[in-house]
Amino acid sequence: MAVQQNKKSPSKKGMHRAHQALVSPAIAIQEISQGRQEVYLRHHISPSGVYRGKQVIQKDQKDEISEE
């Protein structure tokens, strides 16, 4: 089992933890019809079914009516 030989100083401890900070996710904004915008994660399909500017998933008419 590995055991440290010397105590790590507060400065070194801080340097070790410097790369553990939380990073906010990459969020993109998709322009949709009539000036509305939609927020989604990059490299994911947006809630309206658009990926890289192309409609990849068709929504049912029932879903569109219930959203409004």
PDB file of N, H, CA, C and O in Angstrom:
ATOM      1  N   MET A   1       0.837  -1.170   0.000  1.00  0.00           N
ATOM      2  CA  MET A   1       0.000   0.000   0.000  1.00  0.00           C
ATOM      3  C   MET A   1       0.889   1.244   0.000  1.00  0.00           C
ATOM      4  O   MET A   1       1.900   1.294   0.701  1.00  0.00           O
ATOM      5  N   ALA A   2       0.504   2.245  -0.791  1.00  0.00           N
ATOM      6  H   ALA A   2      -0.317   2.204  -1.361  1.00  0.00           H
ATOM      7  CA  ALA A   2       1.308   3.455  -0.918  1.00  0.00           C
ATOM      8  C   ALA A   2       1.090   4.370   0.289  1.00  0.00           C
ATOM      9  O   ALA A   2      -0.044   4.630   0.691  1.00  0.00           O
ATOM     10  N   VAL A   3       2.191   4.850   0.852  1.00  0.00           N
ATOM     11  H   VAL A   3       3.112   4.639   0.524  1.00  0.00           H
ATOM     12  CA  VAL A   3       2.146   5.765   1.982  1.00  0.00           C
ATOM     13  C   VAL A   3       3.040   6.943   1.646  1.00  0.00           C
ATOM     14  O   VAL A   3       4.179   6.769   1.213  1.00  0.00           O
ATOM     15  N   GLN A   4       2.509   8.158   1.850  1.00  0.00           N
ATOM     16  H   GLN A   4       1.584   8.299   2.202  1.00  0.00           H
ATOM     17  CA  GLN A   4       3.324   9.328   1.521  1.00  0.00           C
ATOM     18  C   GLN A   4       4.519   9.428   2.453  1.00  0.00           C
ATOM     19  O   GLN A   4       4.438   9.087   3.634  1.00  0.00           O
ATOM     20  N   GLN A   5       5.620   9.896   1.907  1.00  0.00           N
ATOM     21  H   GLN A   5       5.687  10.173   0.949  1.00  0.00           H
ATOM     22  CA  GLN A   5       6.836   9.970   2.693  1.00  0.00           C
ATOM     23  C   GLN A   5       6.877  11.249   3.525  1.00  0.00           C
ATOM     24  O   GLN A   5       7.300  11.230   4.681  1.00  0.00           O
ATOM     25  N   ASN A   6       6.432  12.369   2.930  1.00  0.00           N
ATOM     26  H   ASN A   6       6.088  12.384   1.991  1.00  0.00           H
ATOM     27  CA  ASN A   6       6.430  13.642   3.639  1.00  0.00           C
ATOM     28  C   ASN A   6       5.041  14.272   3.526  1.00  0.00           C
ATOM     29  O   ASN A   6       4.282  13.978   2.603  1.00  0.00           O
ATOM     30  N   LYS A   7       4.724  15.157   4.498  1.00  0.00           N
ATOM     31  H   LYS A   7       5.340  15.396   5.248  1.00  0.00           H
ATOM     32  CA  LYS A   7       3.441  15.853   4.478  1.00  0.00           C
ATOM     33  C   LYS A   7       3.418  16.844   3.311  1.00  0.00           C
ATOM     34  O   LYS A   7       4.398  17.543   3.054  1.00  0.00           O
ATOM     35  N   LYS A   8       2.292  16.889   2.617  1.00  0.00           N
ATOM     36  H   LYS A   8       1.496  16.321   2.825  1.00  0.00           H
ATOM     37  CA  LYS A   8       2.148  17.826   1.494  1.00  0.00           C
ATOM     38  C   LYS A   8       1.786  19.201   2.060  1.00  0.00           C
ATOM     39  O   LYS A   8       0.846  19.321   2.845  1.00  0.00           O
ATOM     40  N   SER A   9       2.525  20.231   1.665  1.00  0.00           N
ATOM     41  H   SER A   9       3.289  20.133   1.027  1.00  0.00           H
ATOM     42  CA  SER A   9       2.296  21.578   2.187  1.00  0.00           C
ATOM     43  C   SER A   9       0.978  22.141   1.633  1.00  0.00           C
ATOM     44  O   SER A   9       0.480  21.678   0.607  1.00  0.00           O
ATOM     45  N   PRO A  10       0.421  23.146   2.325  1.00  0.00           N
ATOM     46  CA  PRO A  10      -0.828  23.742   1.836  1.00  0.00           C
ATOM     47  C   PRO A  10      -0.712  24.282   0.411  1.00  0.00           C
ATOM     48  O   PRO A  10      -1.665  24.203  -0.364  1.00  0.00           O
ATOM     49  N   SER A  11       0.437  24.822   0.071  1.00  0.00           N
ATOM     50  H   SER A  11       1.211  24.886   0.700  1.00  0.00           H
ATOM     51  CA  SER A  11       0.648  25.341  -1.281  1.00  0.00           C
ATOM     52  C   SER A  11       0.587  24.222  -2.309  1.00  0.00           C
ATOM     53  O   SER A  11      -0.084  24.345  -3.333  1.00  0.00           O
ATOM     54  N   LYS A  12       1.287  23.137  -2.033  1.00  0.00           N
ATOM     55  H   LYS A  12       1.833  23.036  -1.201  1.00  0.00           H
ATOM     56  CA  LYS A  12       1.285  21.995  -2.955  1.00  0.00           C
ATOM     57  C   LYS A  12      -0.101  21.349  -3.039  1.00  0.00           C
ATOM     58  O   LYS A  12      -0.515  20.878  -4.099  1.00  0.00           O
ATOM     59  N   LYS A  13      -0.813  21.335  -1.900  1.00  0.00           N
ATOM     60  H   LYS A  13      -0.477  21.718  -1.040  1.00  0.00           H
ATOM     61  CA  LYS A  13      -2.162  20.771  -1.886  1.00  0.00           C
ATOM     62  C   LYS A  13      -3.082  21.589  -2.803  1.00  0.00           C
ATOM     63  O   LYS A  13      -3.896  21.042  -3.547  1.00  0.00           O
ATOM     64  N   GLY A  14      -2.923  22.920  -2.724  1.00  0.00           N
ATOM     65  H   GLY A  14      -2.261  23.365  -2.120  1.00  0.00           H
ATOM     66  CA  GLY A  14      -3.723  23.792  -3.586  1.00  0.00           C
ATOM     67  C   GLY A  14      -3.386  23.594  -5.051  1.00  0.00           C
ATOM     68  O   GLY A  14      -4.280  23.615  -5.897  1.00  0.00           O
ATOM     69  N   MET A  15      -2.115  23.402  -5.366  1.00  0.00           N
ATOM     70  H   MET A  15      -1.388  23.385  -4.679  1.00  0.00           H
ATOM     71  CA  MET A  15      -1.702  23.166  -6.753  1.00  0.00           C
ATOM     72  C   MET A  15      -2.270  21.843  -7.267  1.00  0.00           C
ATOM     73  O   MET A  15      -2.650  21.728  -8.432  1.00  0.00           O
ATOM     74  N   HIS A  16      -2.320  20.850  -6.381  1.00  0.00           N
ATOM     75  H   HIS A  16      -2.011  20.943  -5.434  1.00  0.00           H
ATOM     76  CA  HIS A  16      -2.844  19.544  -6.759  1.00  0.00           C
ATOM     77  C   HIS A  16      -4.336  19.632  -7.077  1.00  0.00           C
ATOM     78  O   HIS A  16      -4.821  18.971  -7.995  1.00  0.00           O
ATOM     79  N   ARG A  17      -5.057  20.449  -6.315  1.00  0.00           N
ATOM     80  H   ARG A  17      -4.663  20.986  -5.569  1.00  0.00           H
ATOM     81  CA  ARG A  17      -6.506  20.567  -6.486  1.00  0.00           C
ATOM     82  C   ARG A  17      -6.902  21.619  -7.518  1.00  0.00           C
ATOM     83  O   ARG A  17      -8.093  21.828  -7.747  1.00  0.00           O
ATOM     84  N   ALA A  18      -5.953  22.272  -8.133  1.00  0.00           N
ATOM     85  H   ALA A  18      -4.985  22.102  -7.947  1.00  0.00           H
ATOM     86  CA  ALA A  18      -6.249  23.359  -9.060  1.00  0.00           C
ATOM     87  C   ALA A  18      -7.035  22.892 -10.277  1.00  0.00           C
ATOM     88  O   ALA A  18      -7.751  23.691 -10.881  1.00  0.00           O
ATOM     89  N   HIS A  19      -6.925  21.635 -10.650  1.00  0.00           N
ATOM     90  H   HIS A  19      -6.343  20.986 -10.159  1.00  0.00           H
ATOM     91  CA  HIS A  19      -7.579  21.135 -11.854  1.00  0.00           C
ATOM     92  C   HIS A  19      -8.924  20.490 -11.573  1.00  0.00           C
ATOM     93  O   HIS A  19      -9.544  19.935 -12.480  1.00  0.00           O
ATOM     94  N   GLN A  20      -9.386  20.554 -10.329  1.00  0.00           N
ATOM     95  H   GLN A  20      -8.882  21.005  -9.592  1.00  0.00           H
ATOM     96  CA  GLN A  20     -10.630  19.889  -9.964  1.00  0.00           C
ATOM     97  C   GLN A  20     -11.823  20.827  -9.945  1.00  0.00           C
ATOM     98  O   GLN A  20     -12.897  20.435  -9.490  1.00  0.00           O
ATOM     99  N   ALA A  21     -11.667  22.054 -10.425  1.00  0.00           N
ATOM    100  H   ALA A  21     -10.794  22.372 -10.794  1.00  0.00           H
ATOM    101  CA  ALA A  21     -12.761  23.020 -10.391  1.00  0.00           C
ATOM    102  C   ALA A  21     -13.891  22.571 -11.315  1.00  0.00           C
ATOM    103  O   ALA A  21     -13.647  21.953 -12.351  1.00  0.00           O
ATOM    104  N   LEU A  22     -15.122  22.885 -10.936  1.00  0.00           N
ATOM    105  H   LEU A  22     -15.321  23.388 -10.095  1.00  0.00           H
ATOM    106  CA  LEU A  22     -16.266  22.550 -11.761  1.00  0.00           C
ATOM    107  C   LEU A  22     -16.344  23.508 -12.939  1.00  0.00           C
ATOM    108  O   LEU A  22     -16.106  24.708 -12.803  1.00  0.00           O
ATOM    109  N   VAL A  23     -16.677  22.960 -14.085  1.00  0.00           N
ATOM    110  H   VAL A  23     -16.870  21.985 -14.196  1.00  0.00           H
ATOM    111  CA  VAL A  23     -16.790  23.756 -15.304  1.00  0.00           C
ATOM    112  C   VAL A  23     -18.244  23.724 -15.744  1.00  0.00           C
ATOM    113  O   VAL A  23     -18.872  22.665 -15.742  1.00  0.00           O
ATOM    114  N   SER A  24     -18.777  24.873 -16.118  1.00  0.00           N
ATOM    115  H   SER A  24     -18.267  25.733 -16.119  1.00  0.00           H
ATOM    116  CA  SER A  24     -20.165  24.899 -16.576  1.00  0.00           C
ATOM    117  C   SER A  24     -20.279  24.190 -17.926  1.00  0.00           C
ATOM    118  O   SER A  24     -19.347  24.253 -18.729  1.00  0.00           O
ATOM    119  N   PRO A  25     -21.396  23.521 -18.190  1.00  0.00           N
ATOM    120  CA  PRO A  25     -21.549  22.795 -19.451  1.00  0.00           C
ATOM    121  C   PRO A  25     -21.619  23.740 -20.641  1.00  0.00           C
ATOM    122  O   PRO A  25     -22.034  24.891 -20.505  1.00  0.00           O
ATOM    123  N   ALA A  26     -21.216  23.257 -21.796  1.00  0.00           N
ATOM    124  H   ALA A  26     -20.879  22.322 -21.906  1.00  0.00           H
ATOM    125  CA  ALA A  26     -21.262  24.058 -23.018  1.00  0.00           C
ATOM    126  C   ALA A  26     -22.707  24.149 -23.478  1.00  0.00           C
ATOM    127  O   ALA A  26     -23.291  23.152 -23.902  1.00  0.00           O
ATOM    128  N   ILE A  27     -23.281  25.334 -23.396  1.00  0.00           N
ATOM    129  H   ILE A  27     -22.806  26.144 -23.051  1.00  0.00           H
ATOM    130  CA  ILE A  27     -24.677  25.547 -23.758  1.00  0.00           C
ATOM    131  C   ILE A  27     -24.731  26.353 -25.047  1.00  0.00           C
ATOM    132  O   ILE A  27     -23.967  27.300 -25.237  1.00  0.00           O
ATOM    133  N   ALA A  28     -25.649  25.961 -25.934  1.00  0.00           N
ATOM    134  H   ALA A  28     -26.270  25.192 -25.780  1.00  0.00           H
ATOM    135  CA  ALA A  28     -25.825  26.660 -27.196  1.00  0.00           C
ATOM    136  C   ALA A  28     -27.253  27.172 -27.285  1.00  0.00           C
ATOM    137  O   ALA A  28     -28.140  26.690 -26.580  1.00  0.00           O
ATOM    138  N   ILE A  29     -27.470  28.152 -28.156  1.00  0.00           N
ATOM    139  H   ILE A  29     -26.749  28.544 -28.729  1.00  0.00           H
ATOM    140  CA  ILE A  29     -28.799  28.715 -28.372  1.00  0.00           C
ATOM    141  C   ILE A  29     -29.178  28.464 -29.818  1.00  0.00           C
ATOM    142  O   ILE A  29     -28.441  28.840 -30.729  1.00  0.00           O
ATOM    143  N   GLN A  30     -30.317  27.835 -30.035  1.00  0.00           N
ATOM    144  H   GLN A  30     -30.915  27.529 -29.295  1.00  0.00           H
ATOM    145  CA  GLN A  30     -30.808  27.505 -31.371  1.00  0.00           C
ATOM    146  C   GLN A  30     -31.912  28.494 -31.732  1.00  0.00           C
ATOM    147  O   GLN A  30     -32.869  28.657 -30.975  1.00  0.00           O
ATOM    148  N   GLU A  31     -31.788  29.153 -32.878  1.00  0.00           N
ATOM    149  H   GLU A  31     -31.011  29.021 -33.493  1.00  0.00           H
ATOM    150  CA  GLU A  31     -32.844  30.032 -33.362  1.00  0.00           C
ATOM    151  C   GLU A  31     -33.947  29.175 -33.954  1.00  0.00           C
ATOM    152  O   GLU A  31     -33.694  28.346 -34.828  1.00  0.00           O
ATOM    153  N   ILE A  32     -35.176  29.372 -33.477  1.00  0.00           N
ATOM    154  H   ILE A  32     -35.382  30.045 -32.767  1.00  0.00           H
ATOM    155  CA  ILE A  32     -36.305  28.655 -34.046  1.00  0.00           C
ATOM    156  C   ILE A  32     -37.299  29.672 -34.590  1.00  0.00           C
ATOM    157  O   ILE A  32     -37.030  30.873 -34.563  1.00  0.00           O
ATOM    158  N   SER A  33     -38.399  29.224 -35.066  1.00  0.00           N
ATOM    159  H   SER A  33     -38.617  28.249 -35.088  1.00  0.00           H
ATOM    160  CA  SER A  33     -39.333  30.071 -35.804  1.00  0.00           C
ATOM    161  C   SER A  33     -39.796  31.293 -35.015  1.00  0.00           C
ATOM    162  O   SER A  33     -39.904  31.252 -33.790  1.00  0.00           O
ATOM    163  N   GLN A  34     -40.064  32.368 -35.729  1.00  0.00           N
ATOM    164  H   GLN A  34     -39.976  32.402 -36.724  1.00  0.00           H
ATOM    165  CA  GLN A  34     -40.643  33.611 -35.230  1.00  0.00           C
ATOM    166  C   GLN A  34     -39.830  34.247 -34.107  1.00  0.00           C
ATOM    167  O   GLN A  34     -40.392  34.759 -33.139  1.00  0.00           O
ATOM    168  N   GLY A  35     -38.508  34.213 -34.240  1.00  0.00           N
ATOM    169  H   GLY A  35     -38.051  33.797 -35.026  1.00  0.00           H
ATOM    170  CA  GLY A  35     -37.638  34.895 -33.291  1.00  0.00           C
ATOM    171  C   GLY A  35     -37.501  34.225 -31.941  1.00  0.00           C
ATOM    172  O   GLY A  35     -36.885  34.795 -31.041  1.00  0.00           O
ATOM    173  N   ARG A  36     -38.053  33.035 -31.768  1.00  0.00           N
ATOM    174  H   ARG A  36     -38.554  32.572 -32.499  1.00  0.00           H
ATOM    175  CA  ARG A  36     -37.910  32.320 -30.500  1.00  0.00           C
ATOM    176  C   ARG A  36     -36.556  31.628 -30.467  1.00  0.00           C
ATOM    177  O   ARG A  36     -36.006  31.263 -31.506  1.00  0.00           O
ATOM    178  N   GLN A  37     -36.031  31.455 -29.276  1.00  0.00           N
ATOM    179  H   GLN A  37     -36.477  31.752 -28.432  1.00  0.00           H
ATOM    180  CA  GLN A  37     -34.746  30.782 -29.102  1.00  0.00           C
ATOM    181  C   GLN A  37     -34.914  29.604 -28.163  1.00  0.00           C
ATOM    182  O   GLN A  37     -35.808  29.581 -27.318  1.00  0.00           O
ATOM    183  N   GLU A  38     -34.033  28.625 -28.330  1.00  0.00           N
ATOM    184  H   GLU A  38     -33.307  28.644 -29.017  1.00  0.00           H
ATOM    185  CA  GLU A  38     -34.095  27.415 -27.537  1.00  0.00           C
ATOM    186  C   GLU A  38     -32.686  27.112 -27.018  1.00  0.00           C
ATOM    187  O   GLU A  38     -31.725  27.163 -27.786  1.00  0.00           O
ATOM    188  N   VAL A  39     -32.553  26.804 -25.744  1.00  0.00           N
ATOM    189  H   VAL A  39     -33.334  26.763 -25.120  1.00  0.00           H
ATOM    190  CA  VAL A  39     -31.262  26.513 -25.135  1.00  0.00           C
ATOM    191  C   VAL A  39     -31.095  24.995 -25.041  1.00  0.00           C
ATOM    192  O   VAL A  39     -32.011  24.288 -24.619  1.00  0.00           O
ATOM    193  N   TYR A  40     -29.908  24.496 -25.440  1.00  0.00           N
ATOM    194  H   TYR A  40     -29.164  25.069 -25.782  1.00  0.00           H
ATOM    195  CA  TYR A  40     -29.644  23.057 -25.380  1.00  0.00           C
ATOM    196  C   TYR A  40     -28.148  22.831 -25.212  1.00  0.00           C
ATOM    197  O   TYR A  40     -27.351  23.748 -25.412  1.00  0.00           O
ATOM    198  N   LEU A  41     -27.766  21.613 -24.844  1.00  0.00           N
ATOM    199  H   LEU A  41     -28.413  20.868 -24.681  1.00  0.00           H
ATOM    200  CA  LEU A  41     -26.354  21.262 -24.705  1.00  0.00           C
ATOM    201  C   LEU A  41     -25.742  21.037 -26.076  1.00  0.00           C
ATOM    202  O   LEU A  41     -26.389  20.476 -26.960  1.00  0.00           O
ATOM    203  N   ARG A  42     -24.499  21.471 -26.262  1.00  0.00           N
ATOM    204  H   ARG A  42     -23.973  21.927 -25.544  1.00  0.00           H
ATOM    205  CA  ARG A  42     -23.821  21.249 -27.537  1.00  0.00           C
ATOM    206  C   ARG A  42     -23.631  19.760 -27.794  1.00  0.00           C
ATOM    207  O   ARG A  42     -23.472  18.978 -26.856  1.00  0.00           O
ATOM    208  N   HIS A  43     -23.648  19.371 -29.062  1.00  0.00           N
ATOM    209  H   HIS A  43     -23.777  20.006 -29.823  1.00  0.00           H
ATOM    210  CA  HIS A  43     -23.500  17.992 -29.513  1.00  0.00           C
ATOM    211  C   HIS A  43     -24.645  17.108 -29.040  1.00  0.00           C
ATOM    212  O   HIS A  43     -24.489  15.891 -28.938  1.00  0.00           O
ATOM    213  N   HIS A  44     -25.795  17.710 -28.751  1.00  0.00           N
ATOM    214  H   HIS A  44     -25.922  18.698 -28.834  1.00  0.00           H
ATOM    215  CA  HIS A  44     -26.998  16.983 -28.391  1.00  0.00           C
ATOM    216  C   HIS A  44     -28.136  17.501 -29.273  1.00  0.00           C
ATOM    217  O   HIS A  44     -28.061  18.610 -29.804  1.00  0.00           O
ATOM    218  N   ILE A  45     -29.162  16.716 -29.422  1.00  0.00           N
ATOM    219  H   ILE A  45     -29.223  15.816 -28.991  1.00  0.00           H
ATOM    220  CA  ILE A  45     -30.332  17.148 -30.178  1.00  0.00           C
ATOM    221  C   ILE A  45     -31.107  18.131 -29.320  1.00  0.00           C
ATOM    222  O   ILE A  45     -31.316  17.893 -28.131  1.00  0.00           O
ATOM    223  N   SER A  46     -31.537  19.243 -29.925  1.00  0.00           N
ATOM    224  H   SER A  46     -31.367  19.436 -30.892  1.00  0.00           H
ATOM    225  CA  SER A  46     -32.309  20.237 -29.180  1.00  0.00           C
ATOM    226  C   SER A  46     -33.705  19.693 -28.897  1.00  0.00           C
ATOM    227  O   SER A  46     -34.133  18.741 -29.550  1.00  0.00           O
ATOM    228  N   PRO A  47     -34.425  20.275 -27.938  1.00  0.00           N
ATOM    229  CA  PRO A  47     -35.763  19.786 -27.610  1.00  0.00           C
ATOM    230  C   PRO A  47     -36.736  19.794 -28.782  1.00  0.00           C
ATOM    231  O   PRO A  47     -37.697  19.025 -28.786  1.00  0.00           O
ATOM    232  N   SER A  48     -36.506  20.647 -29.774  1.00  0.00           N
ATOM    233  H   SER A  48     -35.726  21.272 -29.771  1.00  0.00           H
ATOM    234  CA  SER A  48     -37.403  20.670 -30.928  1.00  0.00           C
ATOM    235  C   SER A  48     -37.015  19.635 -31.981  1.00  0.00           C
ATOM    236  O   SER A  48     -37.690  19.529 -33.005  1.00  0.00           O
ATOM    237  N   GLY A  49     -35.938  18.864 -31.756  1.00  0.00           N
ATOM    238  H   GLY A  49     -35.389  18.951 -30.924  1.00  0.00           H
ATOM    239  CA  GLY A  49     -35.546  17.807 -32.680  1.00  0.00           C
ATOM    240  C   GLY A  49     -34.567  18.241 -33.750  1.00  0.00           C
ATOM    241  O   GLY A  49     -34.462  17.575 -34.780  1.00  0.00           O
ATOM    242  N   VAL A  50     -33.843  19.335 -33.546  1.00  0.00           N
ATOM    243  H   VAL A  50     -33.928  19.876 -32.710  1.00  0.00           H
ATOM    244  CA  VAL A  50     -32.892  19.848 -34.541  1.00  0.00           C
ATOM    245  C   VAL A  50     -31.471  19.530 -34.096  1.00  0.00           C
ATOM    246  O   VAL A  50     -31.127  19.716 -32.928  1.00  0.00           O
ATOM    247  N   TYR A  51     -30.646  19.052 -35.022  1.00  0.00           N
ATOM    248  H   TYR A  51     -30.925  18.901 -35.970  1.00  0.00           H
ATOM    249  CA  TYR A  51     -29.238  18.800 -34.756  1.00  0.00           C
ATOM    250  C   TYR A  51     -28.416  19.355 -35.905  1.00  0.00           C
ATOM    251  O   TYR A  51     -28.616  18.958 -37.053  1.00  0.00           O
ATOM    252  N   ARG A  52     -27.500  20.260 -35.619  1.00  0.00           N
ATOM    253  H   ARG A  52     -27.338  20.582 -34.686  1.00  0.00           H
ATOM    254  CA  ARG A  52     -26.627  20.920 -36.595  1.00  0.00           C
ATOM    255  C   ARG A  52     -27.416  21.554 -37.733  1.00  0.00           C
ATOM    256  O   ARG A  52     -27.026  21.472 -38.897  1.00  0.00           O
ATOM    257  N   GLY A  53     -28.535  22.189 -37.377  1.00  0.00           N
ATOM    258  H   GLY A  53     -28.852  22.255 -36.431  1.00  0.00           H
ATOM    259  CA  GLY A  53     -29.332  22.915 -38.360  1.00  0.00           C
ATOM    260  C   GLY A  53     -30.280  22.060 -39.175  1.00  0.00           C
ATOM    261  O   GLY A  53     -30.965  22.580 -40.056  1.00  0.00           O
ATOM    262  N   LYS A  54     -30.340  20.765 -38.908  1.00  0.00           N
ATOM    263  H   LYS A  54     -29.783  20.343 -38.192  1.00  0.00           H
ATOM    264  CA  LYS A  54     -31.224  19.875 -39.669  1.00  0.00           C
ATOM    265  C   LYS A  54     -32.251  19.256 -38.732  1.00  0.00           C
ATOM    266  O   LYS A  54     -31.938  18.905 -37.594  1.00  0.00           O
ATOM    267  N   GLN A  55     -33.473  19.128 -39.218  1.00  0.00           N
ATOM    268  H   GLN A  55     -33.728  19.413 -40.142  1.00  0.00           H
ATOM    269  CA  GLN A  55     -34.541  18.494 -38.444  1.00  0.00           C
ATOM    270  C   GLN A  55     -34.331  16.991 -38.509  1.00  0.00           C
ATOM    271  O   GLN A  55     -34.491  16.394 -39.574  1.00  0.00           O
ATOM    272  N   VAL A  56     -33.972  16.360 -37.376  1.00  0.00           N
ATOM    273  H   VAL A  56     -33.843  16.845 -36.511  1.00  0.00           H
ATOM    274  CA  VAL A  56     -33.678  14.931 -37.367  1.00  0.00           C
ATOM    275  C   VAL A  56     -34.786  14.107 -36.710  1.00  0.00           C
ATOM    276  O   VAL A  56     -34.888  12.905 -36.958  1.00  0.00           O
ATOM    277  N   ILE A  57     -35.611  14.734 -35.880  1.00  0.00           N
ATOM    278  H   ILE A  57     -35.528  15.710 -35.678  1.00  0.00           H
ATOM    279  CA  ILE A  57     -36.716  14.033 -35.242  1.00  0.00           C
ATOM    280  C   ILE A  57     -37.991  14.819 -35.513  1.00  0.00           C
ATOM    281  O   ILE A  57     -38.069  16.014 -35.230  1.00  0.00           O
ATOM    282  N   GLN A  58     -38.978  14.144 -36.059  1.00  0.00           N
ATOM    283  H   GLN A  58     -38.915  13.173 -36.289  1.00  0.00           H
ATOM    284  CA  GLN A  58     -40.268  14.777 -36.324  1.00  0.00           C
ATOM    285  C   GLN A  58     -41.149  14.620 -35.098  1.00  0.00           C
ATOM    286  O   GLN A  58     -41.279  13.520 -34.562  1.00  0.00           O
ATOM    287  N   LYS A  59     -41.749  15.701 -34.654  1.00  0.00           N
ATOM    288  H   LYS A  59     -41.643  16.595 -35.090  1.00  0.00           H
ATOM    289  CA  LYS A  59     -42.648  15.654 -33.508  1.00  0.00           C
ATOM    290  C   LYS A  59     -44.059  15.365 -33.986  1.00  0.00           C
ATOM    291  O   LYS A  59     -44.430  15.709 -35.109  1.00  0.00           O
ATOM    292  N   ASP A  60     -44.843  14.730 -33.122  1.00  0.00           N
ATOM    293  H   ASP A  60     -44.542  14.451 -32.210  1.00  0.00           H
ATOM    294  CA  ASP A  60     -46.248  14.481 -33.427  1.00  0.00           C
ATOM    295  C   ASP A  60     -47.040  15.780 -33.299  1.00  0.00           C
ATOM    296  O   ASP A  60     -46.644  16.690 -32.572  1.00  0.00           O
ATOM    297  N   GLN A  61     -48.166  15.855 -34.013  1.00  0.00           N
ATOM    298  H   GLN A  61     -48.488  15.116 -34.604  1.00  0.00           H
ATOM    299  CA  GLN A  61     -49.016  17.033 -33.921  1.00  0.00           C
ATOM    300  C   GLN A  61     -49.568  17.186 -32.507  1.00  0.00           C
ATOM    301  O   GLN A  61     -49.782  18.310 -32.054  1.00  0.00           O
ATOM    302  N   LYS A  62     -49.801  16.087 -31.807  1.00  0.00           N
ATOM    303  H   LYS A  62     -49.626  15.174 -32.176  1.00  0.00           H
ATOM    304  CA  LYS A  62     -50.325  16.153 -30.440  1.00  0.00           C
ATOM    305  C   LYS A  62     -49.338  16.858 -29.514  1.00  0.00           C
ATOM    306  O   LYS A  62     -49.747  17.639 -28.655  1.00  0.00           O
ATOM    307  N   ASP A  63     -48.028  16.586 -29.682  1.00  0.00           N
ATOM    308  H   ASP A  63     -47.696  15.951 -30.380  1.00  0.00           H
ATOM    309  CA  ASP A  63     -47.018  17.213 -28.835  1.00  0.00           C
ATOM    310  C   ASP A  63     -46.963  18.716 -29.054  1.00  0.00           C
ATOM    311  O   ASP A  63     -46.830  19.477 -28.095  1.00  0.00           O
ATOM    312  N   GLU A  64     -47.064  19.152 -30.303  1.00  0.00           N
ATOM    313  H   GLU A  64     -47.172  18.534 -31.082  1.00  0.00           H
ATOM    314  CA  GLU A  64     -46.970  20.580 -30.595  1.00  0.00           C
ATOM    315  C   GLU A  64     -48.156  21.330 -30.021  1.00  0.00           C
ATOM    316  O   GLU A  64     -48.004  22.455 -29.546  1.00  0.00           O
ATOM    317  N   ILE A  65     -49.336  20.725 -30.055  1.00  0.00           N
ATOM    318  H   ILE A  65     -49.460  19.811 -30.441  1.00  0.00           H
ATOM    319  CA  ILE A  65     -50.527  21.399 -29.527  1.00  0.00           C
ATOM    320  C   ILE A  65     -50.440  21.481 -28.005  1.00  0.00           C
ATOM    321  O   ILE A  65     -50.801  22.504 -27.425  1.00  0.00           O
ATOM    322  N   SER A  66     -49.968  20.422 -27.351  1.00  0.00           N
ATOM    323  H   SER A  66     -49.674  19.590 -27.822  1.00  0.00           H
ATOM    324  CA  SER A  66     -49.895  20.423 -25.891  1.00  0.00           C
ATOM    325  C   SER A  66     -48.841  21.383 -25.357  1.00  0.00           C
ATOM    326  O   SER A  66     -48.965  21.856 -24.227  1.00  0.00           O
ATOM    327  N   GLU A  67     -47.784  21.689 -26.155  1.00  0.00           N
ATOM    328  H   GLU A  67     -47.683  21.305 -27.072  1.00  0.00           H
ATOM    329  CA  GLU A  67     -46.736  22.617 -25.697  1.00  0.00           C
ATOM    330  C   GLU A  67     -47.235  24.049 -25.657  1.00  0.00           C
ATOM    331  O   GLU A  67     -46.816  24.818 -24.792  1.00  0.00           O
ATOM    332  N   GLU A  68     -48.105  24.421 -26.553  1.00  0.00           N
ATOM    333  H   GLU A  68     -48.445  23.797 -27.256  1.00  0.00           H
ATOM    334  CA  GLU A  68     -48.575  25.823 -26.636  1.00  0.00           C
ATOM    335  C   GLU A  68     -49.621  26.090 -25.639  1.00  0.00           C
ATOM    336  O   GLU A  68     -50.130  27.208 -25.563  1.00  0.00           O
TER     337      GLU A  68
END
